[in-house]
Amino acid sequence: MALESVRRTLADLPPAERQRAVRAVVGEHAPLTLARERTLPVHPVLQPLVPALTRGHTVQCTGTAAMSCALALMVAPTQGGSWAGVVGIPELGVAAATELGVAVSRTVFISALADADAPNALSALVDGVDVVVLSRATTAALSSSLARRLQTRVQSRGGVLVVVGSAGALSVDLQLVSSVHEWEGLGEGHGHLHRRRVSLQLDGRRHGRSTRHDVWLPGPTGALEPVVHEGAVVPLRRTG
């Protein structure tokens, strides 16, 4: 089944057909994961804060730029050949995700799972992709027992859960809290907003300490870019 077809029709399928469709697309396209590969890559701009994503972990993104942070975590894995799945976020802009650097051709979008088949569909997705992004509404629908089973499956399969907003009954390993400092680009009351400075703070029971890092999310090109503070030394890259 073609990925584009799945993206267009998955939310409208009956539960049994939806589960088969999810298994078909992730089974056809997802790469095999070796047990020794314990981490997934992270965009270089985020590495001072999060050097890598540990397989089996659950990351919670909260704050005013939570969705953008979740997308930023998808960039390096999808560009590196991994598959991702986004569940319950129909308002997600695919164009914005593409500009940020997410390989949308390796991403399965499921607008909603609001029926009794949701646990099976989520299990099928976890079985086949490396990064699964869940909305607050999706996590709120999970009972404590279902949440535990889902996380056990993620740990055994070596995936990463990324939750946007409240994690509900899920146990969180790392929390990425975002706050928007400023938008730049308006001058004399007119013009276009072209970049947003976001402060990210990382907390979590497996992290051990609180760490803060500023980024442009997005930068002028729409991609994730570093904030270079005044007086900082920027290394030059040799071109010739």
Summary of the structure (lengths in Angstrom):
residues: 240
radius of gyration: 18.2
end to end distance: 45.9
largest distance: 59.5
contacts: 750
relative contact order: 0.17
helix: 34%
strand: 26%
